[in-house]
Amino acid sequence: MKRIPWKLVVASAIALSLGVAGIHALKAQQAAPAVKRNVLLKQDSVAPGREVVMAQVELPPGGREGKHTHFAEVYAYVLEGTVNMDIEGEPTKTFHAGEVFFVPQGKIHEGSNTSGSTAKVAAVFVAEKGKPLTTQVQ
């Protein structure tokens, strides 16, 4: 029976480790660009137990929000660019600058930008006061 030199075993283990680390680094670089959310206003509503939150959302080219829900109704206006919206139980819809869309409370949804330029959306949330505004889902 032929013995494998220990240096070969160590070199192979190091090469395997570097390869795995390289794959993880490559995947991190290929991840979708980060979506920016900026809360512009947060105000108690006249409706008991509700608050109104206004935010601007920027989706860079290739950006995705990740599937999520809100304890809120969402009313959105596309300021710039193009947004693809996937809402649970509905076909994917594409919205361009100047168009509006609505997301019902509790519906799983995800906005994305497959165009070559940044998309900006103004969103108004009529939310349950004291609940998290956004909840990510798998």
N, C-alpha and C positions, 0 to 999 in steps of 0.2 A: 504494500500500500504506500503510495507516494504522499509525502507530507507537504502541505502548503506553507511556504515561508511566512512567518508572522508579519514581516514588512508588507507583503502583498495584501494580507488581511487588513492591516491598519490603513494602508493606502486606499483600499477599496471602500472601507468604512468612511474615510474622510471624503472621498469622491462622492459617495452616496449622500452624505450629509450636506455637502455643498450643492449638489444637484437639487435636493429637496428645498433647501433655503432659496436657491435661485428661482425655483418654480413659484414659491410663495411670494417672493419679491415681484416677479413678473405679474402674478395675479393681482397684487396690490396696485401695480401701475396701470393695469387694464381695467380696474374698477371704474364705475361710472363717476364722472365729475360730481363734486358736492353741490347740492341744491342749497341756496341761501334763503333763509326766511327772516324777515325783519318786521317785528310787531310795531305798528305805527300808532295804534290807539287801543286802549282797553278801558271800557266804560260800563258801569252797571246799566242794565236795560230797564225800561219801564215795566217790562214783563217780570213778574215775581220769579226769583230763582235763576234768572238768565243774565248774561253779560254779552256785550258786543265787542268783538276783537277785529280790528282791521290790520291786515298784514300785506306786505309785498313779498312775492316769491319770485326768485330768479332761478331759472333752469338753464344751465349752460348746455352747449351742444353735447348730446350724449347723456345728459343728466336724467336721473330717475329719482322720484321721491321715495320709492319703496312702498309696498302695500301698507295702508294704514286706514284708520277710522277716526271719526271725531264725535265727541259728545256735543255736536253742533250741526246746524244747517249751514252750508257753505254757499255763498253767492260770489261768483268770480267773474272778473273782466280781464280779458287778455289785452295788456297794454302794448306789448311788442312781441313779434315772433309767432311761433306756432307751438301749440301744446296738444299732445295726444292724451286723452283721458280714458282710462279704463275704470268703469264703475261696475261693481258686482251686479250680474244679471242683465247687463246691457252690452251692446256691441261697442267696440272702441270707436271713439269719436275724435275728430281733429278740429281744433279751434284756432282761428287766426286773430291777429290784432283787430280789435274792435268788436269781437264777439264775446258773448257771455255764456256761462254754464252754471249749473246747480248740482250740488252733491247732497243728497238726503242724509240726515243724521244716522250714524251707525253703519252706513254702507261702506264696505271695503272698496277702496279705490286707489289709483296711482296715476299721477301725472308724469309725463316724460317728454323729452325734447329730442327728436331724431333729426332735426334740421341742422344746418351749419352755423346758425347764429343763436345768441342767447334769447330766451323767451322770458318775459316779465308778466306777472299776473298780480292784480290787486284783488284781494280776497277779504270778504266780510263774513265773520263767523258769528252766528247767534247761538251762544253756547250755554250749557248748563254751568252755572257758577260753582266754583270749587272743584270741578272735575278737570283732568288733564285735557289740554286742547287737542293733542294728537296722540294716538296710541298705535304704534307699529304692530303689524301682524305678519305671520309667516305665509 
